[in-house]
C-alpha cells in the first residue's frame, strides 16, 4: 500500500486484470491490433483522478506514437487490459489512433519484367 504522495509502480505482477478493468469484458483484437499506433490527442489533458495505469499510458504516449504492443510491454500488463484502457481513452477523445497500414501487395509480374528488360537494355 502506498502512503500520501507516494507513487506505486504500475505492474501486472500482483494486481489481477479484473481489478484494473473493473470486471469489464476485454475488447476484441479487431478493435485495436497489436500494431495500431496511439498518441495523445492535441490539446487534451490527463483525465481527472486517473488510475495509475491511465497515468502511465498518458506519460508513455505523450512522447509520440507507440504501438499497442509497446504500451503493453512497457507497462508489463496483459495486452487485453491495455486494449481496454486505450479504448476508453480513445472514446473520450483523449487519444488518437492510427491504424496499421494495409499489407503490401505483390506488384504485377508483367511490370517487373518490363523493368528488368529496360534495365538490361540500359546497362547491358
MOPAC internal coordinates of N, CA, C and O (Angstrom, degrees):
PM7 1SCF
backbone

  N    0.0000 0     0.00 0     0.00 0    0    0    0
  C    1.4492 1     0.00 0     0.00 0    1    0    0
  C    1.5252 1   109.30 1     0.00 0    2    1    0
  O    1.2310 1   120.47 1   -35.19 1    3    2    1
  N    1.2875 1   116.70 1   144.81 1    3    2    1
  C    1.4636 1   120.23 1  -178.71 1    5    3    2
  C    1.5133 1   109.86 1  -102.78 1    6    5    3
  O    1.2310 1   121.08 1   -27.09 1    7    6    5
  N    1.3084 1   115.54 1   152.91 1    7    6    5
  C    1.4547 1   120.41 1   176.71 1    9    7    6
  C    1.5135 1   109.14 1   -98.62 1   10    9    7
  O    1.2310 1   120.19 1    -6.17 1   11   10    9
  N    1.3142 1   117.25 1   173.83 1   11   10    9
  C    1.4544 1   122.15 1  -177.79 1   13   11   10
  C    1.5167 1   112.57 1   -54.20 1   14   13   11
  O    1.2310 1   120.57 1   -49.87 1   15   14   13
  N    1.3266 1   116.51 1   130.13 1   15   14   13
  C    1.4497 1   122.22 1   177.81 1   17   15   14
  C    1.5130 1   114.22 1    81.70 1   18   17   15
  O    1.2310 1   120.15 1   177.85 1   19   18   17
  N    1.3255 1   117.32 1    -2.15 1   19   18   17
  C    1.4599 1   121.44 1  -179.02 1   21   19   18
  C    1.5204 1   109.19 1  -100.83 1   22   21   19
  O    1.2310 1   120.50 1   -49.35 1   23   22   21
  N    1.3256 1   116.65 1   130.65 1   23   22   21
  C    1.4595 1   121.59 1  -179.17 1   25   23   22
  C    1.5162 1   109.58 1   -96.66 1   26   25   23
  O    1.2310 1   120.48 1   -42.56 1   27   26   25
  N    1.3216 1   116.69 1   137.44 1   27   26   25
  C    1.4559 1   121.21 1   174.82 1   29   27   26
  C    1.5168 1   108.90 1   -97.86 1   30   29   27
  O    1.2310 1   120.10 1   -42.86 1   31   30   29
  N    1.3256 1   117.42 1   137.14 1   31   30   29
  C    1.4528 1   122.55 1   179.71 1   33   31   30
  C    1.5241 1   108.98 1   -65.01 1   34   33   31
  O    1.2310 1   120.62 1   -43.83 1   35   34   33
  N    1.3385 1   116.41 1   136.17 1   35   34   33
  C    1.4561 1   121.17 1   177.89 1   37   35   34
  C    1.5151 1   107.98 1   -74.58 1   38   37   35
  O    1.2310 1   120.43 1   -56.49 1   39   38   37
  N    1.3142 1   116.79 1   123.51 1   39   38   37
  C    1.4502 1   121.07 1   178.33 1   41   39   38
  C    1.5127 1   109.19 1  -156.88 1   42   41   39
  O    1.2310 1   120.48 1   -39.58 1   43   42   41
  N    1.2967 1   116.70 1   140.42 1   43   42   41
  C    1.4544 1   121.14 1   179.19 1   45   43   42
  C    1.5112 1   112.10 1   -83.66 1   46   45   43
  O    1.2310 1   119.32 1  -176.13 1   47   46   45
  N    1.3373 1   118.89 1     3.87 1   47   46   45
  C    1.4473 1   122.85 1  -175.06 1   49   47   46
  C    1.5173 1   114.71 1   -57.54 1   50   49   47
  O    1.2310 1   119.64 1   130.02 1   51   50   49
  N    1.3017 1   118.28 1   -49.98 1   51   50   49
  C    1.4516 1   120.98 1  -175.01 1   53   51   50
  C    1.5200 1   113.14 1  -116.39 1   54   53   51
  O    1.2310 1   119.87 1   175.76 1   55   54   53
  N    1.3062 1   117.86 1    -4.24 1   55   54   53
  C    1.4590 1   121.30 1  -178.85 1   57   55   54
  C    1.5164 1   108.35 1  -100.64 1   58   57   55
  O    1.2310 1   120.07 1   -56.80 1   59   58   57
  N    1.3000 1   117.48 1   123.20 1   59   58   57
  C    1.4545 1   121.30 1   179.47 1   61   59   58
  C    1.5230 1   109.55 1   -71.73 1   62   61   59
  O    1.2310 1   121.15 1   -33.15 1   63   62   61
  N    1.3238 1   115.41 1   146.85 1   63   62   61
  C    1.4676 1   120.73 1  -177.05 1   65   63   62
  C    1.5140 1   112.22 1   -58.65 1   66   65   63
  O    1.2310 1   120.04 1   141.94 1   67   66   65
  N    1.3351 1   117.53 1   -38.06 1   67   66   65
  C    1.4608 1   119.00 1  -177.14 1   69   67   66
  C    1.5191 1   112.36 1   -68.54 1   70   69   67
  O    1.2310 1   119.96 1   159.86 1   71   70   69
  N    1.3266 1   117.68 1   -20.14 1   71   70   69
  C    1.4667 1   120.33 1   175.42 1   73   71   70
  C    1.5296 1   109.23 1   -71.94 1   74   73   71
  O    1.2310 1   120.58 1   136.39 1   75   74   73
  N    1.3168 1   116.50 1   -43.61 1   75   74   73
  C    1.4594 1   121.23 1  -178.94 1   77   75   74
  C    1.5239 1   110.97 1   -68.05 1   78   77   75
  O    1.2310 1   120.33 1   140.14 1   79   78   77
  N    1.3459 1   116.98 1   -39.86 1   79   78   77
  C    1.4661 1   121.05 1  -175.64 1   81   79   78
  C    1.5205 1   113.04 1   -88.87 1   82   81   79
  O    1.2310 1   120.18 1   174.78 1   83   82   81
  N    1.3119 1   117.26 1    -5.22 1   83   82   81
  C    1.4617 1   119.54 1  -177.91 1   85   83   82
  C    1.5243 1   111.88 1    70.63 1   86   85   83
  O    1.2310 1   120.23 1  -156.88 1   87   86   85
  N    1.3124 1   117.16 1    23.12 1   87   86   85
  C    1.4496 1   121.48 1   178.88 1   89   87   86
  C    1.5159 1   114.63 1    77.97 1   90   89   87
  O    1.2310 1   120.03 1  -174.19 1   91   90   89
  N    1.3398 1   117.54 1     5.81 1   91   90   89
  C    1.4646 1   120.56 1  -179.49 1   93   91   90
  C    1.5170 1   110.57 1   -74.51 1   94   93   91
  O    1.2310 1   121.31 1   -26.05 1   95   94   93
  N    1.3304 1   115.10 1   153.95 1   95   94   93
  C    1.4598 1   120.19 1   177.81 1   97   95   94
  C    1.5270 1   109.67 1   -69.01 1   98   97   95
  O    1.2310 1   121.07 1   -36.68 1   99   98   97
  N    1.3058 1   115.56 1   143.32 1   99   98   97
  C    1.4549 1   120.57 1   179.83 1  101   99   98
  C    1.5202 1   110.02 1   -77.40 1  102  101   99
  O    1.2310 1   119.86 1   -36.11 1  103  102  101
  N    1.3387 1   117.86 1   143.89 1  103  102  101
  C    1.4716 1   120.23 1   178.61 1  105  103  102
  C    1.5189 1   111.06 1   -69.56 1  106  105  103
  O    1.2310 1   121.32 1   -20.17 1  107  106  105
  N    1.3032 1   115.07 1   159.83 1  107  106  105
  C    1.4647 1   119.46 1   179.13 1  109  107  106
  C    1.5193 1   109.95 1   -75.67 1  110  109  107
  O    1.2310 1   121.50 1   -17.82 1  111  110  109
  N    1.3076 1   114.73 1   162.18 1  111  110  109
  C    1.4637 1   120.29 1   179.27 1  113  111  110
  C    1.5224 1   111.51 1   -66.68 1  114  113  111
  O    1.2310 1   120.17 1   161.61 1  115  114  113
  N    1.3416 1   117.28 1   -18.39 1  115  114  113
  C    1.4647 1   120.56 1   179.24 1  117  115  114
  C    1.5228 1   111.58 1   -69.03 1  118  117  115
  O    1.2310 1   120.19 1   149.54 1  119  118  117
  N    1.3395 1   117.24 1   -30.46 1  119  118  117
  C    1.4596 1   120.64 1  -178.49 1  121  119  118
  C    1.5300 1   111.68 1   -66.71 1  122  121  119
  O    1.2310 1   120.86 1   130.66 1  123  122  121
  N    1.3072 1   115.95 1   -49.34 1  123  122  121
  C    1.4615 1   121.88 1   178.07 1  125  123  122
  C    1.5248 1   107.63 1  -136.12 1  126  125  123
  O    1.2310 1   120.31 1   -70.77 1  127  126  125
  N    1.3115 1   117.01 1   109.23 1  127  126  125
  C    1.4701 1   118.85 1   178.27 1  129  127  126
  C    1.5191 1   108.90 1   -77.49 1  130  129  127
  O    1.2310 1   120.81 1   -10.45 1  131  130  129
  N    1.3108 1   116.05 1   169.55 1  131  130  129
  C    1.4659 1   120.55 1  -179.58 1  133  131  130
  C    1.5179 1   112.71 1   -62.29 1  134  133  131
  O    1.2310 1   120.38 1   152.86 1  135  134  133
  N    1.3396 1   116.87 1   -27.14 1  135  134  133
  C    1.4627 1   119.18 1  -176.60 1  137  135  134
  C    1.5247 1   113.29 1  -102.19 1  138  137  135
  O    1.2310 1   120.26 1  -172.48 1  139  138  137
  N    1.3415 1   117.11 1     7.52 1  139  138  137
  C    1.4646 1   119.71 1   174.10 1  141  139  138
  C    1.5252 1   108.06 1   -66.70 1  142  141  139
  O    1.2310 1   120.41 1   -44.31 1  143  142  141
  N    1.3198 1   116.82 1   135.69 1  143  142  141
  C    1.4624 1   122.06 1  -178.69 1  145  143  142
  C    1.5190 1   110.35 1   -96.35 1  146  145  143
  O    1.2310 1   120.87 1   -40.42 1  147  146  145
  N    1.3379 1   115.95 1   139.58 1  147  146  145
  C    1.4682 1   121.35 1   179.06 1  149  147  146
  C    1.5218 1   109.57 1  -130.45 1  150  149  147
  O    1.2310 1   121.28 1   -30.39 1  151  150  149
  N    1.3377 1   115.16 1   149.61 1  151  150  149
  C    1.4602 1   121.94 1   175.80 1  153  151  150
  C    1.5254 1   108.27 1  -154.99 1  154  153  151
  O    1.2310 1   120.51 1   -11.69 1  155  154  153
  N    1.3013 1   116.63 1   168.31 1  155  154  153
  C    1.4614 1   121.15 1  -179.90 1  157  155  154
  C    1.5218 1   109.30 1   -72.89 1  158  157  155
  O    1.2310 1   120.87 1   -43.93 1  159  158  157
  N    1.3315 1   115.94 1   136.07 1  159  158  157
  C    1.4591 1   121.25 1   177.33 1  161  159  158
  C    1.5289 1   109.05 1   -70.05 1  162  161  159
  O    1.2310 1   120.29 1   -30.91 1  163  162  161
  N    1.3349 1   117.04 1   149.09 1  163  162  161
  C    1.4659 1   120.00 1   179.79 1  165  163  162
  C    1.5283 1   111.69 1   -59.33 1  166  165  163
  O    1.2310 1   121.72 1   -38.36 1  167  166  165
  N    1.3153 1   114.31 1   141.64 1  167  166  165
  C    1.4610 1   122.57 1   175.26 1  169  167  166
  C    1.5236 1   113.43 1    57.78 1  170  169  167
  O    1.2310 1   120.39 1  -144.24 1  171  170  169
  N    1.3195 1   116.85 1    35.76 1  171  170  169
  C    1.4524 1   121.64 1   176.67 1  173  171  170
  C    1.5178 1   109.69 1  -109.60 1  174  173  171
  O    1.2310 1   121.11 1   -32.33 1  175  174  173
  N    1.3174 1   115.48 1   147.67 1  175  174  173
  C    1.4554 1   121.31 1   178.11 1  177  175  174
  C    1.5162 1   109.90 1  -111.22 1  178  177  175
  O    1.2310 1   121.08 1   -20.24 1  179  178  177
  N    1.3079 1   115.53 1   159.76 1  179  178  177
  C    1.4443 1   121.91 1   175.44 1  181  179  178
  C    1.5270 1   108.47 1   -60.46 1  182  181  179
  O    1.2310 1   119.60 1   -42.58 1  183  182  181
  N    1.3343 1   118.37 1   137.42 1  183  182  181
  C    1.4647 1   119.75 1   179.27 1  185  183  182
  C    1.5306 1   111.18 1   -57.88 1  186  185  183
  O    1.2310 1   120.64 1   -27.19 1  187  186  185
  N    1.3291 1   116.37 1   152.81 1  187  186  185
  C    1.4640 1   120.96 1   177.16 1  189  187  186
  C    1.5246 1   108.63 1   -66.70 1  190  189  187
  O    1.2310 1   120.34 1   -44.46 1  191  190  189
  N    1.3035 1   116.96 1   135.54 1  191  190  189
  C    1.4622 1   124.10 1  -179.70 1  193  191  190
  C    1.5307 1   112.95 1    51.43 1  194  193  191
  O    1.2310 1   120.42 1  -120.86 1  195  194  193
  N    1.3169 1   116.79 1    59.14 1  195  194  193
  C    1.4714 1   119.61 1  -178.82 1  197  195  194
  C    1.5263 1   111.51 1   -72.65 1  198  197  195
  O    1.2310 1   120.76 1   -27.08 1  199  198  197
  N    1.3058 1   116.15 1   152.92 1  199  198  197
  C    1.4582 1   120.76 1   173.16 1  201  199  198
  C    1.5265 1   107.95 1   -72.25 1  202  201  199
  O    1.2310 1   120.03 1   -17.45 1  203  202  201
  N    1.3197 1   117.55 1   162.55 1  203  202  201
  C    1.4733 1   118.59 1   177.55 1  205  203  202
  C    1.5248 1   111.80 1   -58.20 1  206  205  203
  O    1.2310 1   120.24 1   144.73 1  207  206  205
  N    1.3298 1   117.15 1   -35.27 1  207  206  205
  C    1.4586 1   120.84 1   179.81 1  209  207  206
  C    1.5238 1   111.29 1   -68.08 1  210  209  207
  O    1.2310 1   120.36 1   137.49 1  211  210  209
  N    1.3301 1   116.91 1   -42.51 1  211  210  209
  C    1.4655 1   120.68 1   178.60 1  213  211  210
  C    1.5236 1   110.64 1   -64.60 1  214  213  211
  O    1.2310 1   120.55 1   139.39 1  215  214  213
  N    1.3133 1   116.55 1   -40.61 1  215  214  213
  C    1.4665 1   120.82 1   177.73 1  217  215  214
  C    1.5308 1   110.38 1   -62.23 1  218  217  215
  O    1.2310 1   120.59 1   137.44 1  219  218  217
  N    1.3190 1   116.47 1   -42.56 1  219  218  217
  C    1.4654 1   120.41 1   179.88 1  221  219  218
  C    1.5260 1   111.05 1   -65.90 1  222  221  219
  O    1.2310 1   120.19 1   139.30 1  223  222  221
  N    1.3318 1   117.25 1   -40.70 1  223  222  221
  C    1.4707 1   120.54 1   176.09 1  225  223  222
  C    1.5158 1   109.69 1   -61.15 1  226  225  223
  O    1.2310 1   120.17 1   136.24 1  227  226  225
  N    1.3123 1   117.28 1   -43.76 1  227  226  225
  C    1.4645 1   122.24 1  -179.13 1  229  227  226
  C    1.5207 1   110.57 1   -59.55 1  230  229  227
  O    1.2310 1   120.50 1   134.67 1  231  230  229
  N    1.3272 1   116.65 1   -45.33 1  231  230  229
  C    1.4623 1   120.44 1  -179.51 1  233  231  230
  C    1.5263 1   111.43 1   -65.66 1  234  233  231
  O    1.2310 1   120.64 1   139.51 1  235  234  233
  N    1.3261 1   116.39 1   -40.49 1  235  234  233
  C    1.4659 1   119.57 1   179.09 1  237  235  234
  C    1.5278 1   111.72 1   -64.65 1  238  237  235
  O    1.2310 1   120.86 1   133.95 1  239  238  237
  N    1.3287 1   115.96 1   -46.05 1  239  238  237
  C    1.4612 1   120.53 1  -174.41 1  241  239  238
  C    1.5189 1   113.53 1   -78.39 1  242  241  239
  O    1.2310 1   119.99 1   170.15 1  243  242  241
  N    1.3202 1   117.62 1    -9.85 1  243  242  241
  C    1.4626 1   119.47 1  -179.65 1  245  243  242
  C    1.5240 1   111.73 1   -71.57 1  246  245  243
  O    1.2310 1   120.21 1   163.32 1  247  246  245
  N    1.3232 1   117.21 1   -16.68 1  247  246  245
  C    1.4624 1   120.35 1  -179.20 1  249  247  246
  C    1.5132 1   114.10 1   -86.87 1  250  249  247
  O    1.2310 1   119.83 1   176.23 1  251  250  249
  N    1.3208 1   117.92 1    -3.77 1  251  250  249
  C    1.4634 1   121.30 1  -178.43 1  253  251  250
  C    1.5176 1   110.09 1   132.86 1  254  253  251
  O    1.2310 1   121.24 1    12.02 1  255  254  253
  N    1.3107 1   115.23 1  -167.98 1  255  254  253
  C    1.4626 1   120.42 1  -176.91 1  257  255  254
  C    1.5256 1   111.59 1   -71.64 1  258  257  255
  O    1.2310 1   121.28 1   -43.68 1  259  258  257
  N    1.3336 1   115.15 1   136.32 1  259  258  257
  C    1.4585 1   123.15 1   172.50 1  261  259  258
  C    1.5183 1   108.20 1  -133.19 1  262  261  259
  O    1.2310 1   120.15 1   -30.49 1  263  262  261
  N    1.3066 1   117.32 1   149.51 1  263  262  261
  C    1.4596 1   119.90 1   176.53 1  265  263  262
  C    1.5223 1   109.44 1   -78.58 1  266  265  263
  O    1.2310 1   121.02 1   -20.48 1  267  266  265
  N    1.3188 1   115.65 1   159.52 1  267  266  265
  C    1.4610 1   121.43 1   177.32 1  269  267  266
  C    1.5251 1   109.36 1   -57.85 1  270  269  267
  O    1.2310 1   120.21 1   138.84 1  271  270  269
  N    1.3241 1   117.21 1   -41.16 1  271  270  269
  C    1.4626 1   121.46 1   179.66 1  273  271  270
  C    1.5334 1   111.20 1   -62.43 1  274  273  271
  O    1.2310 1   120.14 1   139.28 1  275  274  273
  N    1.3401 1   117.34 1   -40.72 1  275  274  273
  C    1.4654 1   120.59 1   179.11 1  277  275  274
  C    1.5216 1   111.41 1   -64.54 1  278  277  275
  O    1.2310 1   120.63 1   137.44 1  279  278  277
  N    1.3257 1   116.41 1   -42.56 1  279  278  277
  C    1.4691 1   120.26 1   179.24 1  281  279  278
  C    1.5237 1   109.68 1   -61.30 1  282  281  279
  O    1.2310 1   120.61 1   132.80 1  283  282  281
  N    1.3278 1   116.44 1   -47.20 1  283  282  281
  C    1.4632 1   120.69 1  -179.59 1  285  283  282
  C    1.5295 1   111.30 1   -61.26 1  286  285  283
  O    1.2310 1   120.72 1   137.06 1  287  286  285
  N    1.3241 1   116.23 1   -42.94 1  287  286  285
  C    1.4642 1   120.05 1  -179.11 1  289  287  286
  C    1.5211 1   111.53 1   -65.82 1  290  289  287
  O    1.2310 1   120.32 1   136.09 1  291  290  289
  N    1.3074 1   116.99 1   -43.91 1  291  290  289
  C    1.4648 1   119.69 1  -178.10 1  293  291  290
  C    1.5252 1   112.26 1   -68.85 1  294  293  291
  O    1.2310 1   120.42 1   149.31 1  295  294  293
  N    1.3448 1   116.81 1   -30.69 1  295  294  293
  C    1.4570 1   119.90 1   178.04 1  297  295  294
  C    1.5220 1   112.48 1   -86.13 1  298  297  295
  O    1.2310 1   120.70 1   169.52 1  299  298  297
  N    1.3335 1   116.27 1   -10.48 1  299  298  297
  C    1.4609 1   121.88 1  -177.21 1  301  299  298
  C    1.5250 1   111.16 1    56.70 1  302  301  299
  O    1.2310 1   121.27 1  -136.55 1  303  302  301
  N    1.3354 1   115.18 1    43.45 1  303  302  301
  C    1.4597 1   122.72 1   178.53 1  305  303  302
  C    1.5189 1   109.20 1  -121.07 1  306  305  303
  O    1.2310 1   119.81 1   -24.74 1  307  306  305
  N    1.3342 1   117.96 1   155.26 1  307  306  305
  C    1.4618 1   119.98 1   175.94 1  309  307  306
  C    1.5265 1   111.11 1   -59.97 1  310  309  307
  O    1.2310 1   120.98 1   -34.74 1  311  310  309
  N    1.3219 1   115.73 1   145.26 1  311  310  309
  C    1.4625 1   120.92 1  -177.36 1  313  311  310
  C    1.5298 1   111.05 1   -59.13 1  314  313  311
  O    1.2310 1   119.92 1   139.31 1  315  314  313
  N    1.3240 1   117.75 1   -40.69 1  315  314  313
  C    1.4602 1   120.89 1  -179.55 1  317  315  314
  C    1.5200 1   112.43 1   -59.92 1  318  317  315
  O    1.2310 1   120.34 1   139.55 1  319  318  317
  N    1.3163 1   116.96 1   -40.45 1  319  318  317
  C    1.4667 1   121.48 1   178.71 1  321  319  318
  C    1.5222 1   109.76 1   -65.66 1  322  321  319
  O    1.2310 1   120.65 1   135.82 1  323  322  321
  N    1.3207 1   116.36 1   -44.18 1  323  322  321
  C    1.4677 1   120.26 1   179.73 1  325  323  322
  C    1.5235 1   110.10 1   -64.59 1  326  325  323
  O    1.2310 1   119.92 1   140.56 1  327  326  325
  N    1.3300 1   117.76 1   -39.44 1  327  326  325
  C    1.4698 1   120.35 1   176.76 1  329  327  326
  C    1.5262 1   110.78 1   -58.48 1  330  329  327
  O    1.2310 1   120.37 1   137.15 1  331  330  329
  N    1.3291 1   116.90 1   -42.85 1  331  330  329
  C    1.4639 1   120.22 1   179.92 1  333  331  330
  C    1.5245 1   110.99 1   -64.11 1  334  333  331
  O    1.2310 1   119.97 1   134.78 1  335  334  333
  N    1.3246 1   117.67 1   -45.22 1  335  334  333
  C    1.4651 1   120.90 1   179.63 1  337  335  334
  C    1.5260 1   111.19 1   -64.16 1  338  337  335
  O    1.2310 1   120.53 1   137.82 1  339  338  337
  N    1.3328 1   116.59 1   -42.18 1  339  338  337
  C    1.4638 1   120.14 1   178.63 1  341  339  338
  C    1.5237 1   111.17 1   -65.72 1  342  341  339
  O    1.2310 1   120.41 1   139.68 1  343  342  341
  N    1.3355 1   116.81 1   -40.32 1  343  342  341
  C    1.4622 1   120.78 1   178.30 1  345  343  342
  C    1.5267 1   110.79 1   -60.23 1  346  345  343
  O    1.2310 1   120.19 1   138.66 1  347  346  345
  N    1.3285 1   117.25 1   -41.34 1  347  346  345
  C    1.4648 1   120.86 1   177.11 1  349  347  346
  C    1.5235 1   110.93 1   -59.36 1  350  349  347
  O    1.2310 1   120.44 1   133.17 1  351  350  349
  N    1.3208 1   116.76 1   -46.83 1  351  350  349
  C    1.4674 1   120.53 1  -178.81 1  353  351  350
  C    1.5279 1   111.84 1   -67.64 1  354  353  351
  O    1.2310 1   120.14 1   145.76 1  355  354  353
  N    1.3241 1   117.34 1   -34.24 1  355  354  353
  C    1.4666 1   120.55 1   177.43 1  357  355  354
  C    1.5209 1   110.16 1   -67.74 1  358  357  355
  O    1.2310 1   120.27 1   136.66 1  359  358  357
  N    1.3213 1   117.09 1   -43.34 1  359  358  357
  C    1.4735 1   121.06 1   179.39 1  361  359  358
  C    1.5252 1   111.90 1   -63.57 1  362  361  359
  O    1.2310 1   120.63 1   148.03 1  363  362  361
  N    1.3290 1   116.40 1   -31.97 1  363  362  361
  C    1.4658 1   120.78 1   177.17 1  365  363  362
  C    1.5243 1   111.59 1   -77.57 1  366  365  363
  O    1.2310 1   119.96 1   171.77 1  367  366  365
  N    1.3246 1   117.68 1    -8.23 1  367  366  365
  C    1.4598 1   121.41 1  -179.13 1  369  367  366
  C    1.5150 1   113.93 1    82.64 1  370  369  367
  O    1.2310 1   120.12 1  -168.86 1  371  370  369
  N    1.3191 1   117.37 1    11.14 1  371  370  369
  C    1.4625 1   120.91 1  -177.54 1  373  371  370
  C    1.5279 1   112.94 1   -86.58 1  374  373  371
  O    1.2310 1   120.49 1   155.88 1  375  374  373
  N    1.3234 1   116.66 1   -24.12 1  375  374  373
  C    1.4629 1   121.02 1   178.28 1  377  375  374
  C    1.5165 1   109.69 1  -120.68 1  378  377  375
  O    1.2310 1   121.36 1   -30.29 1  379  378  377
  N    1.3213 1   115.00 1   149.71 1  379  378  377
  C    1.4606 1   121.92 1   172.22 1  381  379  378
  C    1.5118 1   107.51 1  -107.53 1  382  381  379
  O    1.2310 1   120.82 1   -31.81 1  383  382  381
  N    1.3160 1   116.04 1   148.19 1  383  382  381
  C    1.4580 1   118.96 1   175.06 1  385  383  382
  C    1.5116 1   109.38 1  -125.39 1  386  385  383
  O    1.2310 1   121.55 1   -34.25 1  387  386  385
  N    1.2925 1   114.64 1   145.75 1  387  386  385
  C    1.4624 1   122.32 1   176.91 1  389  387  386
  C    1.5163 1   105.92 1  -120.60 1  390  389  387
  O    1.2310 1   121.11 1   -63.14 1  391  390  389
  N    1.3084 1   115.49 1   116.86 1  391  390  389
  C    1.4556 1   119.57 1  -179.35 1  393  391  390
  C    1.5150 1   110.58 1   -65.40 1  394  393  391
  O    1.2310 1   122.04 1   -23.66 1  395  394  393
  N    1.2969 1   113.70 1   156.34 1  395  394  393
  C    1.4569 1   119.64 1   178.49 1  397  395  394
  C    1.5201 1   109.41 1   -65.71 1  398  397  395
  O    1.2310 1   120.12 1   -33.39 1  399  398  397
  N    1.3070 1   117.38 1   146.61 1  399  398  397
  C    1.4667 1   119.13 1   177.57 1  401  399  398
  C    1.5207 1   109.93 1   -64.88 1  402  401  399
  O    1.2310 1   120.27 1   -27.67 1  403  402  401
  N    1.3223 1   117.09 1   152.33 1  403  402  401
  C    1.4635 1   118.70 1   178.91 1  405  403  402
  C    1.5236 1   110.10 1   -64.93 1  406  405  403
  O    1.2310 1   120.54 1   -27.57 1  407  406  405
  N    1.3242 1   116.57 1   152.43 1  407  406  405
  C    1.4674 1   118.41 1   179.65 1  409  407  406
  C    1.5260 1   111.13 1   -61.94 1  410  409  407
  O    1.2310 1   121.41 1   -33.56 1  411  410  409
  N    1.3007 1   114.91 1   146.44 1  411  410  409
  C    1.4607 1   120.06 1  -179.35 1  413  411  410
  C    1.5212 1   109.83 1   -66.04 1  414  413  411
  O    1.2310 1   121.30 1   -36.45 1  415  414  413
  N    1.3178 1   115.12 1   143.55 1  415  414  413
  C    1.4595 1   120.09 1   177.42 1  417  415  414
  C    1.5210 1   108.73 1  -106.48 1  418  417  415
  O    1.2310 1   121.54 1   -35.05 1  419  418  417
  N    1.3083 1   114.66 1   144.95 1  419  418  417
  C    1.4599 1   119.67 1   179.55 1  421  419  418
  C    1.5246 1   109.55 1   -66.06 1  422  421  419
  O    1.2310 1   120.10 1   -43.63 1  423  422  421
  N    1.3212 1   117.41 1   136.37 1  423  422  421
  C    1.4693 1   120.09 1   178.66 1  425  423  422
  C    1.5336 1   110.55 1   -69.08 1  426  425  423
  O    1.2310 1   121.30 1   -18.37 1  427  426  425
  N    1.2826 1   115.13 1   161.63 1  427  426  425
  C    1.4593 1   121.95 1   179.05 1  429  427  426
  C    1.5318 1   109.04 1   -64.99 1  430  429  427
  O    1.2310 1   119.75 1   -54.58 1  431  430  429
  N    1.3408 1   118.08 1   125.42 1  431  430  429
  C    1.4757 1   120.28 1  -178.92 1  433  431  430
  C    1.5281 1   112.92 1   -59.02 1  434  433  431
  O    1.2310 1   120.05 1   148.15 1  435  434  433
  N    1.3332 1   117.52 1   -31.85 1  435  434  433
  C    1.4735 1   119.21 1   178.97 1  437  435  434
  C    1.5224 1   110.73 1   -65.22 1  438  437  435
  O    1.2310 1   120.82 1   141.74 1  439  438  437
  N    1.3153 1   116.04 1   -38.26 1  439  438  437
  C    1.4656 1   119.79 1   177.99 1  441  439  438
  C    1.5262 1   110.37 1   -64.66 1  442  441  439
  O    1.2310 1   120.42 1   138.22 1  443  442  441
  N    1.3202 1   116.81 1   -41.78 1  443  442  441
  C    1.4685 1   119.77 1   178.50 1  445  443  442
  C    1.5247 1   111.56 1   -62.73 1  446  445  443
  O    1.2310 1   120.84 1   140.50 1  447  446  445
  N    1.3352 1   116.00 1   -39.50 1  447  446  445
  C    1.4630 1   119.36 1   177.92 1  449  447  446
  C    1.5217 1   111.24 1   -63.76 1  450  449  447
  O    1.2310 1   120.30 1   138.48 1  451  450  449
  N    1.3257 1   117.04 1   -41.52 1  451  450  449
  C    1.4679 1   120.38 1   178.64 1  453  451  450
  C    1.5242 1   110.85 1   -62.50 1  454  453  451
  O    1.2310 1   120.52 1   138.04 1  455  454  453
  N    1.3353 1   116.61 1   -41.96 1  455  454  453
  C    1.4635 1   120.62 1   178.69 1  457  455  454
  C    1.5289 1   109.54 1   -63.89 1  458  457  455
  O    1.2310 1   120.56 1   135.63 1  459  458  457
  N    1.3300 1   116.54 1   -44.37 1  459  458  457
  C    1.4617 1   120.81 1   179.82 1  461  459  458
  C    1.5220 1   110.88 1   -60.77 1  462  461  459
  O    1.2310 1   119.81 1   132.78 1  463  462  461
  N    1.3319 1   117.97 1   -47.22 1  463  462  461
  C    1.4648 1   121.07 1   179.25 1  465  463  462
  C    1.5236 1   111.71 1   -63.57 1  466  465  463
  O    1.2310 1   120.81 1   141.25 1  467  466  465
  N    1.3208 1   116.05 1   -38.75 1  467  466  465
  C    1.4658 1   119.32 1   177.34 1  469  467  466
  C    1.5204 1   111.58 1   -63.44 1  470  469  467
  O    1.2310 1   119.99 1   138.49 1  471  470  469
  N    1.3183 1   117.62 1   -41.51 1  471  470  469
  C    1.4604 1   121.24 1   178.96 1  473  471  470
  C    1.5265 1   110.56 1   -67.23 1  474  473  471
  O    1.2310 1   120.76 1   140.23 1  475  474  473
  N    1.3255 1   116.15 1   -39.77 1  475  474  473
  C    1.4700 1   119.21 1   178.48 1  477  475  474
  C    1.5100 1   111.27 1   -63.39 1  478  477  475
  O    1.2310 1   120.11 1   138.23 1  479  478  477
  N    1.3350 1   117.39 1   -41.77 1  479  478  477
  C    1.4666 1   120.04 1   178.05 1  481  479  478
  C    1.5139 1   111.07 1   -65.30 1  482  481  479
  O    1.2310 1   120.51 1   141.07 1  483  482  481
  N    1.2742 1   116.62 1   -38.93 1  483  482  481
  C    1.4691 1   121.44 1  -176.16 1  485  483  482
  C    1.5249 1   111.81 1   -71.31 1  486  485  483
  O    1.2310 1   120.32 1   136.29 1  487  486  485
  N    1.3301 1   117.00 1   -43.71 1  487  486  485
  C    1.4720 1   120.69 1  -171.55 1  489  487  486
  C    1.5255 1   113.83 1  -109.94 1  490  489  487
  O    1.2310 1   119.57 1  -179.23 1  491  490  489
  N    1.3073 1   118.42 1     0.77 1  491  490  489
  C    1.4730 1   119.24 1  -178.60 1  493  491  490
  C    1.5046 1   112.01 1   -92.95 1  494  493  491
  O    1.2310 1   120.10 1   180.00 1  495  494  493

